[in-house]
Amino acid sequence: MQKKKKVFLKRRIEIEKRCQWTFIFLLQFISLLFYKSMVYATDTDAVVEQVLQPFTIVKALAIAVVSAVGIIIVIKNLFSLGSSLQQQDTAGLSSALMGIGGGFIMAAAGVLIAAFGL
C-alpha cells in the first residue's frame, strides 16, 4: 500500500510540474501575442531613400547595359538589312527587320520601365 502511495505521489508531482510548465509557456505565448510596443519613427522618407538607393543604382546600371546592347543590336541588324537587300535574301531581310525591332525595344528599355512604373 505504501508503495502505491509513493508511486501515486510521484506521478502527481510530475503531472503538477508539467502543468506548471505548460501554464508558464501559455502565459508567455499569450503575453507575446498581445504585446504592443510603441515604435517611434521619424523622417521615414530619408530612411526609405537610404535603403532603396543601392537598388536604384543597380536598376539604372541594368537599364544602361540593356539599352547599350539594344543599340549594338540595331546597328548590327542595319548592316544585315543592307546585306540582305543587296543579295535579295527575303529570309535575311525578315530576320534583320525583327532584329532591328528587338534592338529598338531594348534601346527603349528605360522609357518602357518608367512607363510601367517600375
Rosetta blueprint (number, residue, H / E / L):
1 M L
2 Q H
3 K H
4 K H
5 K H
6 K H
7 V H
8 F H
9 L H
10 K H
11 R H
12 R H
13 I H
14 E H
15 I H
16 E H
17 K H
18 R H
19 C H
20 Q H
21 W H
22 T H
23 F H
24 I H
25 F H
26 L H
27 L H
28 Q H
29 F H
30 I H
31 S H
32 L H
33 L H
34 F L
35 Y L
36 K L
37 S L
38 M L
39 V L
40 Y L
41 A L
42 T L
43 D L
44 T H
45 D H
46 A H
47 V H
48 V H
49 E H
50 Q H
51 V H
52 L H
53 Q H
54 P H
55 F H
56 T H
57 I H
58 V H
59 K H
60 A H
61 L H
62 A H
63 I H
64 A H
65 V H
66 V H
67 S H
68 A H
69 V H
70 G H
71 I H
72 I H
73 I H
74 V H
75 I H
76 K H
77 N H
78 L H
79 F H
80 S H
81 L H
82 G H
83 S H
84 S H
85 L H
86 Q H
87 Q H
88 Q L
89 D L
90 T H
91 A H
92 G H
93 L H
94 S H
95 S H
96 A H
97 L H
98 M H
99 G H
100 I H
101 G H
102 G H
103 G H
104 F H
105 I H
106 M H
107 A H
108 A L
109 A H
110 G H
111 V H
112 L H
113 I H
114 A H
115 A H
116 F H
117 G L
118 L L
